Amino acid sequence: MATQDFLVEIGTEELPPKALKTLSDAFTAGLCKGLDAAGINYGACEPFAAPRRLALRIRNLANAQPDKAVEKRGPAVKAAFDDAGNPTRALTGFATSLGVTPDQLDTMETDKGAWVVYRTVEQGRATTDLIPELVEQSLDALPIPKRMRWGAHRTEFVRPVHWIVLLFGNKIIDASIMGLVAGNETRGHRFHCPKELIIPTPDAYEVVLREEGHVLADFEERRETIRSGVTAIAKSQGQGHAVIDDALLDEVTALNEWPVPLLGRFEPRFLDVPAEALISSMKEHQKYFHVVDDDGTMLPLFITVANLESKDPAQVVSGNEKVIRPRLADAAFFYDTDRKHTLESRIDALKPIVFQEKLGSLYDKSVRVAALAKKIAEAIGGKPQHAERAAMLAKTDLVSEMVLEFTDLQGIMGEYYARNDNEPDDVAQALNEQYMPRFAGDDLPRHLTGCAVALADRLDSLVGLFGINQPPSGTRDPFGLRRSALGVLRIILERELPLDLQTCCDWASANFSGLELDDPATPVVDYMLERFRAHYEEQGISAEIYLAVHARRPTRPLDFEQRIRAVEAFRRLPAAEALAAANKRVSNILVKQGGDSLSDKVDRSLLKDDAEIALAEAVEAQSGKVTPLFQSGDYASALASLADLREPVDRFFDEVMVMADDAAIRANRLALLNRLRNLFLQVADISLLPAG
């Protein structure tokens, strides 16, 4: 089938920079999905995304859908013809519904008899007929939270649309998209080339835009142009290194069609302000890249990326320096003002600030967290008084001038101000570490005081909100409880803290009064244990292994982790599948015969068959071996030892009738199986593992 390259471009007002890459990816995926569903063959998909355009070039797009053989079954031959061989109403009705005559139908033989069948070849539709609808569908499915209208149009999109390009080879596809007639005319840079440009073929798209329009349409090309340009300018300053944050780089890439990096400077006196405040001013508000020396110390330099090639770049730099100077001056003023008051003096300012209507103010939360952090610090061998002190000061920087202006600096400024107040080093660091991890993969608190405060803060929120019946739902989690639960698990696991979730949640619960649930701790523990599932799935551990351990509900995260690793190792043993199957069989038998009410005390005098005697002896021997291993938490060695039970277990089920007629013997055999199962249950319920 003949093929052509295809190009679609949606020309708009400036698109939201933080959403540009997402919109481009979704547009590409949506159109390719539509082509796949239509059965149209195509080659490479090449997306383009710039501030005023979303585009996609598809190589070697087939001219049409492939022809499709169609077969429709009608009535049985016996019902299609009467005794004289004439068509019945069933046959004529079937033929009429298809627009054919009975003599145009075939018959087919099947295992269930002969049937009338209609066979034809459905010709594939032309790609140019299908493309407009597929483009519209892809645009409609874009992840746009709030669409807008413009002018007198009823069309809705993320930004007003001004032109559409639809090219199949060198031919314009005759169509209307989003109320605009498609053509082959694009537009260049808003200032360098404010005119229409002809795209003769899809292959020429980015070349025309680059050479005539001063537009780098390829997002990745533009991104690397900015990265290399920013890096080169920083290096030109001797020991300078540009700090290029990927999220900021993506945003700057989405803001510029023709990026030109430029170096700016600010007064060295501003370096007395914490670097984080300066970076926040430059990065969040102005989209500048900051520069550091070989030691990571900030230099009085910044790099901005202009969206044009100025004849007088010094004027552009000067304008940016004038813009950033007041921002840095504000940061310096806030820093100087805040240091005139201690964090302790700000504690009372937390009293009017509501944390949650039913859970009190930030002051109330601080008091609860301080009490809990003290207990946790004691349990992990930290400094209880320091943890209590840090927790009481933890939220005080929220009422500082700096954090009120730069909210992303909460905790960071708390550490600076605590050091200014001569608080102990671990107390100061805990004010920043309380928020760690801030996101998946983020750093964890390094010190025990920080760990205690970070855990206490999250557990207080979890227990309190569950206690007033406000757990997270599938769509709502305004207090970030999922993130809090995962943070608790990560801190305990990765810092190897000897904590029990149930105990910690009980401590947290004791600090509240007037909660709606009598026991909020237990559902919180259950919720956190459920978070383990995603945690382990990310590590490639199967859901069955997680479920096998979760069935035992170990509430110490370190213990949960050890069990997971032990079951994972056991799963790879040759005997694992057979023992999993045996445990499943044992479990089913025991449940039917009384479950937990059954004894596991074996009367050796009632053992009759050689196979049950051998199993009883093997179970007894293994019990002696693995009990100390279980007590020391060496679950892997214990399960490896229990794998030796495969042969006597298999023999038992091959040779012994568990449900013997003699009630005493039957009960004794059930007790033996119960004793066998209980050995494994000290680690996990391996009956939940896949059985061979």
C-alpha positions in Angstrom: 0.0 0.0 0.0 1.3 3.5 -0.9 2.4 5.7 2.0 3.0 9.4 2.6 4.4 11.5 5.5 1.7 13.3 7.4 1.9 16.5 9.4 -0.6 18.2 11.8 0.1 21.4 13.6 -2.2 23.2 16.0 -1.2 26.9 16.2 -2.3 28.7 19.4 -1.7 31.5 21.8 1.1 30.7 24.2 0.4 27.4 25.9 0.9 26.8 29.6 4.6 26.1 30.0 4.3 23.5 32.8 1.8 21.6 30.7 3.3 21.8 27.3 5.3 18.5 27.3 2.3 16.6 28.8 0.0 18.0 26.2 2.4 17.1 23.4 2.8 13.5 24.7 -0.9 13.1 25.1 -1.7 14.5 21.6 0.9 12.1 20.0 -0.4 9.1 22.0 -4.0 9.9 21.3 -3.6 10.2 17.5 -1.4 7.1 17.3 -4.1 5.2 19.3 -6.7 6.3 16.9 -4.7 5.2 13.9 -4.1 1.8 15.6 -7.8 1.4 16.2 -8.6 2.3 12.6 -6.0 -0.3 11.4 -4.0 2.2 9.5 -0.3 1.4 9.2 2.4 4.0 10.0 6.0 4.5 10.8 7.8 6.7 13.2 5.9 9.4 15.2 7.8 12.6 15.7 6.2 15.2 18.1 7.0 18.9 18.1 6.0 21.3 20.9 6.7 25.0 21.2 5.0 27.8 23.1 2.6 28.5 20.2 2.2 25.1 18.6 1.5 21.4 19.1 2.5 19.4 16.1 3.1 15.8 15.1 4.7 14.3 12.0 4.0 10.6 11.2 6.3 8.9 8.7 5.1 6.5 6.1 1.4 6.7 6.9 -0.7 4.4 4.7 -3.1 6.0 2.2 -6.0 3.9 3.4 -7.2 1.3 5.8 -6.5 -2.2 4.5 -9.4 -4.0 2.9 -11.2 -6.2 5.4 -12.8 -9.6 4.7 -16.3 -9.6 6.2 -18.3 -12.7 7.0 -21.8 -12.6 8.5 -23.6 -15.8 9.4 -27.3 -16.1 8.6 -29.9 -18.8 9.4 -29.1 -22.5 9.3 -29.5 -24.1 5.8 -32.4 -26.2 7.1 -34.3 -23.1 8.1 -33.2 -21.1 5.0 -35.0 -23.3 2.4 -38.4 -25.0 2.4 -39.0 -28.6 1.2 -39.2 -27.4 -2.4 -35.8 -25.7 -2.1 -37.2 -22.2 -2.2 -35.9 -19.4 0.1 -37.8 -19.0 3.4 -38.7 -15.7 5.0 -35.7 -16.2 7.3 -33.3 -16.3 4.3 -35.0 -13.4 2.4 -35.0 -11.3 5.5 -31.3 -11.9 6.1 -30.5 -11.1 2.5 -32.6 -7.9 2.5 -30.9 -6.7 5.7 -27.6 -6.9 3.8 -28.9 -5.4 0.6 -28.2 -8.5 -1.5 -30.3 -11.3 -3.0 -30.4 -14.9 -1.7 -28.3 -16.1 -4.7 -25.4 -13.9 -3.6 -25.1 -15.8 -0.3 -22.8 -18.8 0.4 -23.1 -21.7 2.8 -20.5 -23.0 5.3 -20.2 -26.3 7.0 -19.5 -26.4 10.8 -19.5 -29.0 13.5 -23.1 -28.0 14.3 -24.3 -28.2 10.7 -24.5 -26.0 7.6 -25.3 -22.3 7.7 -26.0 -19.6 5.2 -23.2 -17.0 5.2 -22.5 -13.7 3.5 -19.0 -13.0 2.4 -17.6 -9.8 1.0 -14.6 -7.6 1.2 -15.0 -4.2 2.9 -12.9 -1.6 1.2 -10.7 0.4 3.6 -11.5 4.1 4.0 -9.0 6.7 2.7 -6.7 8.0 5.4 -7.5 11.6 4.5 -11.2 10.9 5.2 -10.4 9.6 8.7 -7.6 11.9 9.8 -9.8 15.0 10.7 -12.0 12.9 13.0 -8.9 11.3 14.6 -7.2 14.6 15.2 -10.4 16.1 16.8 -10.7 13.0 19.1 -7.1 13.3 20.2 -7.6 17.1 20.9 -10.8 16.4 22.9 -9.0 13.8 25.0 -6.1 16.0 26.0 -5.6 16.4 29.8 -6.9 20.0 30.1 -8.3 20.8 33.5 -10.1 23.9 32.4 -10.8 24.8 28.7 -11.5 28.3 27.5 -13.5 29.9 24.7 -12.5 32.9 22.6 -14.2 35.5 20.4 -17.6 34.4 19.2 -16.6 30.8 18.9 -18.1 28.0 20.9 -14.9 25.9 20.3 -13.0 25.2 23.5 -9.3 24.5 24.0 -6.5 25.2 26.5 -5.7 28.4 24.6 -7.2 30.2 21.6 -6.4 28.4 18.3 -5.4 30.5 15.3 -4.3 28.2 12.6 -4.3 24.5 11.6 -1.9 22.6 9.3 -3.0 19.3 7.9 -0.6 17.9 5.2 -0.6 14.4 3.7 2.4 14.4 1.5 2.3 17.7 -0.4 -1.5 17.8 -0.3 -3.6 19.8 2.1 -6.3 17.7 3.8 -9.6 19.4 3.2 -11.0 19.6 6.6 -12.1 22.0 9.4 -10.5 21.5 12.8 -11.7 23.4 15.9 -13.6 25.8 13.6 -10.6 26.6 11.4 -10.0 25.4 7.8 -6.8 23.5 7.6 -4.0 24.6 5.3 -0.3 24.5 4.8 0.5 27.9 6.4 2.2 28.1 9.8 3.6 31.2 11.6 7.1 32.0 12.6 8.5 33.7 15.7 6.2 36.4 17.1 8.9 39.1 16.8 11.6 37.7 14.4 9.1 36.5 11.8 5.6 37.7 12.4 4.2 36.4 9.1 2.8 33.2 7.6 5.2 30.6 6.2 4.4 27.8 3.7 5.1 24.2 4.7 5.5 22.5 1.3 5.8 18.9 2.7 5.8 17.3 6.2 9.5 16.6 5.8 10.3 20.4 5.6 8.4 21.4 8.7 11.2 22.0 11.3 13.6 23.2 8.6 11.2 26.0 7.4 10.5 27.0 11.0 14.2 27.1 11.9 15.6 28.8 8.8 12.8 31.2 8.0 10.7 31.4 11.1 13.3 31.6 14.0 11.5 28.8 15.7 13.0 25.6 17.1 10.0 23.4 16.9 11.5 20.2 18.4 11.1 20.3 22.2 14.1 18.0 22.8 16.4 19.9 20.4 15.4 23.2 22.1 15.9 21.7 25.5 19.5 20.6 24.7 20.2 23.9 23.0 19.3 25.7 26.3 21.2 23.2 28.4 24.4 23.5 26.4 24.1 27.3 26.1 23.5 27.8 29.9 26.4 25.4 30.7 28.8 27.2 28.3 28.0 30.7 29.7 28.5 29.5 33.3 31.9 27.9 32.4 33.0 31.1 30.7 33.0 32.7 34.2 36.1 30.7 35.4 34.9 28.3 38.1 31.2 28.7 37.4 28.8 25.9 37.1 25.1 26.4 36.2 22.7 24.4 38.4 20.2 23.1 35.9 17.1 21.6 37.5 15.2 19.4 35.0 11.8 20.7 35.9 13.0 24.3 35.5 14.7 23.4 32.2 11.5 21.9 30.9 9.6 25.0 31.8 12.1 27.4 30.3 12.1 25.2 27.1 8.3 25.5 27.0 8.6 29.3 27.3 11.0 29.9 24.4 10.8 29.3 20.6 14.2 30.8 19.9 16.2 30.5 23.1 19.2 32.8 23.7 20.9 32.3 27.1 22.3 35.5 28.7 24.4 36.1 31.8 23.3 38.5 34.5 24.7 39.7 37.8 23.5 40.9 41.2 25.2 42.6 44.1 27.4 40.3 46.2 25.8 41.7 49.4 22.7 39.5 48.7 24.8 36.4 49.2 24.4 37.0 52.9 20.8 35.8 52.5 20.4 32.0 52.6 21.0 30.6 49.2 17.6 28.8 49.1 15.8 32.2 49.4 17.8 33.6 46.5 17.3 30.5 44.4 13.6 30.6 45.1 13.4 34.2 44.0 15.3 33.5 40.8 13.9 30.1 39.9 10.2 30.2 40.9 9.5 33.8 40.0 11.9 34.7 37.2 12.9 31.3 35.7 16.6 32.0 36.0 19.4 29.4 36.5 21.8 30.1 39.4 25.5 29.6 39.3 27.8 28.0 41.9 31.6 27.6 42.2 33.5 24.3 42.4 32.7 24.1 46.1 28.9 24.5 45.5 29.0 28.1 46.9 26.6 30.4 45.1 28.0 33.1 42.9 26.4 36.6 42.3 25.4 35.5 38.8 22.3 34.2 37.1 21.5 33.0 33.6 18.3 33.9 31.9 17.0 32.6 28.6 15.6 35.3 26.2 13.0 34.3 23.6 14.7 36.4 20.9 18.0 37.4 19.5 18.4 41.0 20.5 20.5 43.5 18.6 21.5 44.9 22.0 21.6 42.0 24.5 23.1 44.2 27.2 19.7 46.0 27.4 18.0 42.6 27.9 20.4 41.7 30.6 20.0 45.1 32.3 16.2 44.7 32.3 16.5 41.3 33.9 18.9 42.6 36.5 16.5 45.4 37.3 13.7 42.9 37.8 15.6 40.5 40.1 17.1 43.2 42.3 13.9 44.1 44.1 13.1 40.4 44.6 16.5 39.8 46.2 16.1 43.0 48.3 12.8 41.8 49.6 14.4 38.5 50.6 17.2 40.3 52.4 14.7 42.5 54.2 12.6 39.5 55.3 15.7 37.7 56.5 16.9 40.6 58.5 13.5 41.3 60.0 12.8 37.6 60.9 16.1 37.3 62.8 15.0 40.0 65.2 12.5 37.5 66.8 13.3 34.1 68.1 11.4 31.0 67.0 10.3 30.5 70.6 8.6 33.9 70.6 6.5 32.8 67.6 5.0 29.8 69.3 1.9 31.7 70.5 1.3 33.0 67.0 0.4 29.4 66.0 -2.7 29.4 68.3 -5.1 31.3 65.9 -4.0 29.2 62.9 -6.4 26.3 62.3 -4.8 23.0 61.4 -8.2 21.2 61.1 -11.5 22.4 62.5 -12.0 19.3 64.7 -8.3 18.8 65.5 -7.5 22.3 66.7 -4.8 24.8 65.8 -1.2 24.5 64.7 -0.3 25.1 68.3 -2.4 22.2 69.4 -0.8 20.0 66.8 2.7 21.1 67.9 1.9 20.1 71.5 0.7 16.7 70.4 3.6 16.2 68.1 6.1 17.2 70.7 4.8 14.6 73.2 4.8 11.9 70.5 8.3 12.8 69.2 9.7 12.6 72.7 8.3 9.0 73.0 9.6 8.0 69.6 13.1 9.5 70.3 13.2 7.4 73.5 12.3 4.3 71.5 15.0 4.7 68.8 17.8 5.8 71.1 17.6 9.5 70.3 17.5 12.6 72.5 13.9 12.9 73.8 14.3 16.5 75.1 15.7 17.7 71.8 12.9 16.0 69.8 10.3 17.6 72.0 11.9 21.0 71.6 12.2 20.7 67.8 8.6 19.6 67.5 7.4 22.7 69.5 9.4 25.0 67.2 8.7 23.0 64.0 5.9 25.1 62.6 7.0 28.5 63.9 8.7 29.6 60.7 5.3 29.4 59.0 4.6 32.8 60.6 7.9 34.4 59.5 8.0 37.0 56.8 10.2 35.0 54.6 8.0 31.9 54.5 4.9 33.9 54.2 6.4 35.3 51.0 8.3 32.2 49.8 6.1 29.3 51.0 8.4 26.6 49.5 11.1 27.6 52.1 9.1 26.3 55.1 11.4 24.2 57.2 14.5 25.4 55.4 14.2 28.9 57.0 13.3 27.3 60.3 16.7 25.6 60.3 18.4 29.0 59.6 16.5 30.8 62.3 17.0 28.0 64.8 20.8 28.3 64.3 20.5 32.1 64.6 18.8 31.4 68.0 21.6 29.1 69.1 19.4 26.0 69.3 21.2 22.7 69.4 22.4 21.5 66.0 20.1 18.5 65.8 17.1 20.6 66.8 17.9 23.1 64.0 18.3 20.4 61.4 15.1 18.7 62.6 13.1 21.8 61.6 14.0 21.1 58.0 14.1 17.3 58.2 10.5 17.2 59.6 9.3 17.5 55.9 11.5 14.8 54.6 10.8 13.0 52.4 8.9 15.7 50.5 8.3 13.5 47.5 9.1 10.0 46.2 12.8 9.4 46.2 13.6 12.4 48.3 16.3 12.4 51.0 15.3 11.2 54.5 16.1 12.8 57.8 19.8 12.1 58.7 19.5 12.5 62.5 17.4 10.7 65.0 15.9 13.9 66.3 14.7 14.7 62.7 13.4 11.2 62.3 11.4 11.4 65.5 9.8 14.8 64.6 9.1 13.7 61.0 7.4 10.5 62.1 5.5 12.2 64.9 4.2 14.9 62.6 2.9 12.4 60.0 1.5 9.9 62.6 -0.4 12.7 64.4 -2.1 13.7 61.1 -2.9 10.2 60.2 -4.4 9.2 63.5 -6.2 12.5 63.9 -7.9 12.5 60.5 -8.8 8.9 60.6 -10.1 9.5 64.1 -12.6 12.1 62.8 -13.6 9.8 59.9 -11.7 11.8 57.3 -9.4 9.1 55.7 -8.3 9.7 52.1 -10.7 8.6 49.4 -9.9 7.4 45.9 -10.1 11.0 44.6 -9.5 13.2 47.7 -6.5 13.4 49.9 -6.2 17.1 50.9 -3.8 16.4 53.8 -1.5 14.2 51.8 -2.1 11.1 54.0 -0.9 8.7 51.4 2.4 10.5 51.1 2.6 10.7 54.9 2.1 6.9 55.2 4.7 6.1 52.7 7.1 8.6 54.4 6.6 6.9 57.7 7.4 3.5 56.1 10.5 4.8 54.3 12.0 6.5 57.3 11.5 3.4 59.5 12.8 1.0 56.9 15.7 2.9 55.5 16.9 4.3 58.8 16.4 0.8 60.3 14.4 2.1 63.3 13.1 -0.5 65.8 9.5 0.9 65.9 6.1 -0.9 65.9 3.4 1.0 64.0 0.7 -0.2 66.3 2.6 1.1 69.4 3.4 4.5 67.7 -0.2 5.0 66.6 -1.5 4.1 70.1 0.9 6.7 71.5 -0.5 9.3 69.0 -4.1 8.4 69.7 -3.5 9.0 73.5 -2.7 12.6 72.7 -6.2 13.3 71.3 -9.5 13.9 73.0 -12.9 13.8 71.5 -12.2 11.7 68.4 -15.1 10.0 66.8 -13.4 6.6 66.7 -12.7 4.8 69.9 -9.7 3.1 68.3 -8.3 5.2 65.4 -4.9 3.5 65.7 -5.8 0.2 64.2 -7.3 1.5 60.9 -4.3 3.7 60.5 -1.9 0.7 60.9 -4.0 -1.3 58.4 -3.9 1.7 56.0 -0.1 2.0 56.3 0.4 -1.8 55.8 -1.6 -1.5 52.6 0.9 1.1 51.4 3.5 -1.5 51.5 1.9 -3.2 48.5 2.9 -0.3 46.1 6.2 0.1 47.8 7.1 -3.5 47.0 5.6 -3.5 43.6 8.0 -0.8 42.6 10.8 -3.1 43.6 9.5 -5.9 41.4 8.2 -8.1 44.2 5.0 -9.9 43.3 1.7 -9.2 45.0 1.5 -12.8 46.1 4.6 -12.4 48.3 3.2 -9.2 49.8 -0.1 -10.8 50.5 1.5 -13.8 52.1 3.3 -11.6 54.6 0.4 -9.1 55.0 -1.8 -12.0 56.0 0.2 -12.3 59.3 -0.1 -8.5 59.9 3.4 -7.8 61.2 3.3 -4.3 62.5 7.0 -3.6 62.7 8.1 -2.4 59.3 11.6 -3.8 59.7 10.1 -7.2 60.6 7.7 -6.9 57.6 10.7 -6.2 55.3 12.6 -9.2 56.7 9.6 -11.5 56.1 9.2 -10.2 52.5 12.9 -10.9 51.7 12.7 -14.3 53.3 9.6 -15.3 51.3 11.1 -13.9 48.2 14.1 -16.1 48.7 11.9 -19.1 49.6 9.9 -18.6 46.4 13.0 -19.4 44.4 13.6 -22.8 46.1 12.8 -26.0 44.2 10.4 -27.1 47.0 8.5 -23.8 47.2 5.7 -24.5 44.7 5.0 -28.0 46.2 5.0 -26.7 49.8 2.8 -23.8 48.8 0.3 -26.2 47.3 0.5 -28.4 50.3 -0.1 -25.5 52.6 -3.1 -24.5 50.5 -4.5 -28.0 50.9 -3.7 -28.1 54.6 -5.4 -24.7 55.1 -8.6 -25.8 53.3 -8.8 -29.0 55.4 -8.3 -27.1 58.6 -10.8 -24.4 57.8 -13.4 -27.0 57.1 -12.7 -28.8 60.4 -12.7 -25.8 62.7 -9.8 -23.6 61.8 -8.3 -21.7 64.8 -10.2 -23.9 67.3 -8.1 -27.0 66.4 -5.3 -28.1 68.6 -1.7 -28.5 67.4 -0.7 -30.9 70.1 0.2 -34.3 68.6 -0.2 -37.5 70.5 2.6 -39.8 69.3 0.8 -42.9 70.6 -1.9 -42.2 68.0 0.5 -42.1 65.0 -0.1 -45.3 63.0 1.2 -45.0 59.5 4.9 -44.8 58.6 4.2 -41.6 56.6 2.5 -39.8 59.4 5.2 -40.9 61.9 7.9 -39.6 59.5 6.1 -36.3 59.1 5.6 -35.9 62.8 9.3 -36.5 63.4 10.3 -34.1 60.7 8.0 -31.4 62.0 9.3 -31.9 65.5 12.9 -31.7 64.3 12.2 -28.6 62.3 10.5 -26.9 65.2 13.6 -27.3 67.2 15.7 -25.8 64.4 13.6 -22.9 63.3 12.2 -21.6 66.7 15.5 -19.8 67.6 15.7 -18.5 64.0 12.3 -17.1 64.2 13.1 -15.5 67.6 16.1 -13.8 66.1 14.2 -12.6 63.0 16.3 -14.9 60.6 13.2 -15.8 58.6 15.2 -16.6 55.4 17.2 -19.4 57.1 14.1 -20.7 58.8 12.1 -21.0 55.6 15.1 -22.5 53.8 15.2 -25.2 56.6 11.4 -25.8 56.4 11.8 -26.5 52.7 13.2 -29.9 53.8 9.7 -30.8 54.8 8.6 -31.2 51.1 9.3 -34.9 50.9 7.6 -36.0 54.2 4.7 -33.8 53.4 4.2 -35.2 49.9 4.5 -38.7 51.3 2.0 -38.0 54.0 -0.6 -36.8 51.5 0.1 -39.8 49.2 -0.2 -42.5 51.9 -2.3 -41.1 54.7 -6.1 -40.6 54.9 -6.4 -37.5 57.0 -10.1 -37.9 57.7 -9.9 -41.3 59.3 -13.0 -43.0 60.6 -11.5 -43.1 64.1 -12.3 -39.7 65.7 -9.1 -39.7 67.9 -6.8 -40.6 65.0 -8.5 -38.0 62.8 -8.2 -35.3 65.4 -4.5 -36.2 65.9 -3.8 -36.0 62.2 -5.5 -32.6 62.0 -3.3 -31.5 64.9 -0.2 -32.6 63.0 -1.2 -30.6 60.0 -2.0 -27.6 62.2 1.4 -27.9 63.8 3.0 -28.0 60.3 1.0 -25.0 59.1 1.8 -23.0 62.2 5.5 -23.4 61.6 5.2 -21.6 58.3 2.7 -19.0 59.7 5.5 -17.7 61.9 6.8 -16.0 58.7 3.9 -15.8 56.3 0.9 -17.6 54.9 2.7 -19.4 52.0 -0.6 -21.0 51.0 -1.2 -17.6 49.2 1.8 -18.2 47.0 1.3 -19.6 43.4 1.4 -23.3 43.5 2.7 -25.6 40.8 
